[in-house]
């Protein structure tokens, strides 16, 4: 059957159409990931806690707000390099950044954090002030920071927070707690101790405390404004970047794990990894099995005996215990998993191909080609291989999901490559940290569904290609 006829036959069945559609979608997404994600995403970002430090920890996806009566606060990040306004004061220029925030949630943010980067000054260090303007017109100064002055023997101009930006978790900052303590005393006439405010900074700033402070503080929805001011001492002094984070209780399309990592990014990067494992392992094992099967069936004699005895030996070696043993000895490695899967996946196909070639060897066409002086290699790969290629292609498609599931199972056992995020590894982390027991379903369900969906895609393709392999299954025949 020609390629065009085979494709039309594949697309005539429901499983063929569904499998082809899913396969195209998966490969398009995988290509997008390869073009937009760095190839060392696992080491440079996924395994780097600094990248995710400003994300909320273990929160559900943002779309879950549509299913709630009372929406959870979204995650907001404000970042700017150029100030909104520059004013001149006696001490020098004052740079001001303003970040408007409309807050309508029924609960306060999970945390507040500020990051300052690339501070440069000529002689005297600048002073940074951060205030929060509330919908009720009250304004509270929540942070005050004097940049570190010159060290002994250090000559200007001076640079601070260039390689390592200054990040302050305002919700747990002592100076912020003291500022909030003064705020409730001045504005609400509440004399509170620091211990009473600790852990409630966000609730007080975004709520209305009253005499019953022990009870829940009523939320204060409305328009807020975050005001960042940098009092510089000279015109050439600069504050390169300001970043203010209002931590939410929902995040992204897939939520976050206990380290704040964006699970959507991990799941996306896991797709090309899964396809690489499945396709590469299937291609290699199918190529080895087909080549040895054709050689065994056509050559016969001693070659047949050697290949079949090798197949019997390899087929009876337990692959999973061997994989676990090798990974313990050599260390977790994605390529080691693929190599072992390939090395022990070919015997079954070899035996099946041999039985097919034994029948074809006595075919009149093959005998005629031999009588014309064709070499053994030409007979095997120019005349026998094309006849069994549809069956080989079907076995190739069947082998891909087996490799994907094997890698996911090993990663779930904690034997996967820690430098590369895979779906099995995400599942293992969720189970190991107790995500299933505390209801973090967004951490457990999506990677499992992705594994099932990818395996189902290959299975549908295999079902759709059956009429191509077996003429009896074709419609109208």
Rosetta blueprint (number, residue, H / E / L):
1 X L
2 X L
3 X H
4 X H
5 X H
6 X H
7 X H
8 X H
9 X H
10 X H
11 X L
12 X L
13 X L
14 X H
15 X H
16 X H
17 X H
18 X H
19 X H
20 X H
21 X H
22 X H
23 X H
24 X H
25 X H
26 X H
27 X H
28 X H
29 X H
30 X H
31 X H
32 X H
33 X H
34 X H
35 X H
36 X H
37 X L
38 X L
39 X L
40 X L
41 X H
42 X H
43 X H
44 X H
45 X H
46 X H
47 X L
48 X L
49 X H
50 X H
51 X H
52 X H
53 X L
54 X L
55 X L
56 X L
57 X L
58 X L
59 X L
60 X E
61 X L
62 X H
63 X H
64 X H
65 X H
66 X H
67 X H
68 X L
69 X L
70 X L
71 X L
72 X L
73 X L
74 X E
75 X L
76 X E
77 X E
78 X E
79 X E
80 X E
81 X L
82 X L
83 X L
84 X L
85 X E
86 X E
87 X E
88 X E
89 X L
90 X L
91 X L
92 X L
93 X E
94 X E
95 X E
96 X E
97 X E
98 X E
99 X E
100 X E
101 X E
102 X E
103 X E
104 X L
105 X L
106 X L
107 X L
108 X L
109 X L
110 X L
111 X L
112 X E
113 X E
114 X E
115 X E
116 X E
117 X E
118 X E
119 X E
120 X E
121 X E
122 X L
123 X L
124 X L
125 X L
126 X L
127 X E
128 X E
129 X E
130 X E
131 X E
132 X E
133 X E
134 X L
135 X L
136 X L
137 X L
138 X L
139 X E
140 X E
141 X E
142 X E
143 X E
144 X E
145 X E
146 X E
147 X L
148 X L
149 X L
150 X L
151 X L
152 X L
153 X L
154 X L
155 X L
156 X L
157 X L
158 X E
159 X E
160 X E
161 X L
162 X L
163 X L
164 X L
165 X L
166 X E
167 X E
168 X E
169 X E
170 X H
171 X H
172 X H
173 X L
174 X H
175 X H
176 X H
177 X H
178 X H
179 X H
180 X H
181 X H
182 X H
183 X H
184 X H
185 X H
186 X H
187 X H
188 X H
189 X L
190 X L
191 X L
192 X L
193 X L
194 X H
195 X H
196 X H
197 X H
198 X L
199 X L
200 X L
201 X H
202 X H
203 X H
204 X H
205 X H
206 X L
207 X E
208 X E
209 X L
210 X L
211 X L
212 X L
213 X L
214 X L
215 X L
216 X L
217 X L
218 X E
219 X E
220 X L
221 X L
222 X E
223 X E
224 X E
225 X E
226 X E
227 X E
228 X E
229 X E
230 X E
231 X E
232 X L
233 X L
234 X L
235 X L
236 X L
237 X L
238 X E
239 X E
240 X E
241 X E
242 X E
243 X E
244 X E
245 X E
246 X E
247 X L
248 X L
249 X L
250 X E
251 X L
252 X L
253 X L
254 X L
255 X L
256 X E
257 X L
258 X L
259 X L
260 X L
261 X L
262 X E
263 X H
264 X H
265 X H
266 X H
267 X H
268 X H
269 X H
270 X H
271 X H
272 X H
273 X H
274 X H
275 X H
276 X H
277 X H
278 X H
279 X H
280 X H
281 X H
282 X H
283 X H
284 X H
285 X H
286 X H
287 X H
288 X H
289 X H
290 X H
291 X H
292 X H
293 X H
294 X H
295 X H
296 X H
297 X H
298 X H
299 X H
300 X L
301 X H
302 X H
303 X H
304 X H
305 X H
306 X H
307 X H
308 X H
309 X H
310 X H
311 X H
312 X H
313 X H
314 X H
315 X H
316 X L
317 X L
318 X L
319 X H
320 X H
321 X H
322 X H
323 X H
324 X H
325 X H
326 X H
327 X H
328 X H
329 X H
330 X H
331 X L
332 X L
333 X L
334 X H
335 X H
336 X H
337 X H
338 X H
339 X H
340 X H
341 X H
342 X H
343 X H
344 X L
345 X L
346 X L
347 X H
348 X H
349 X H
350 X H
351 X H
352 X H
353 X H
354 X H
355 X H
356 X H
357 X H
358 X H
359 X H
360 X H
361 X H
362 X L
363 X L
364 X H
365 X H
366 X H
367 X H
368 X H
369 X H
370 X H
371 X H
372 X L
373 X L
374 X L
375 X L
376 X H
377 X H
378 X H
379 X H
380 X H
381 X H
382 X H
383 X H
384 X H
385 X H
386 X H
387 X H
388 X H
389 X H
390 X H
391 X H
392 X H
393 X H
394 X H
395 X H
396 X H
397 X H
398 X H
399 X H
400 X H
401 X H
402 X H
403 X H
404 X H
405 X H
406 X H
407 X H
408 X H
409 X H
410 X H
411 X H
412 X H
413 X L
414 X L
415 X L
416 X L
417 X L
418 X L
419 X L
420 X L
421 X L
422 X L
423 X H
424 X H
425 X H
426 X H
427 X H
428 X H
429 X H
430 X H
431 X H
432 X H
433 X L
434 X L
435 X L
436 X L
437 X L
438 X L
439 X L
440 X L
441 X H
442 X H
443 X H
444 X H
445 X H
446 X H
447 X H
448 X H
449 X H
450 X H
451 X H
452 X H
453 X H
454 X H
455 X H
456 X H
457 X H
458 X H
459 X H
460 X H
461 X H
462 X H
463 X H
464 X H
465 X H
466 X H
467 X H
468 X H
469 X H
470 X L
471 X H
472 X H
473 X H
474 X L
475 X L
476 X L
477 X L
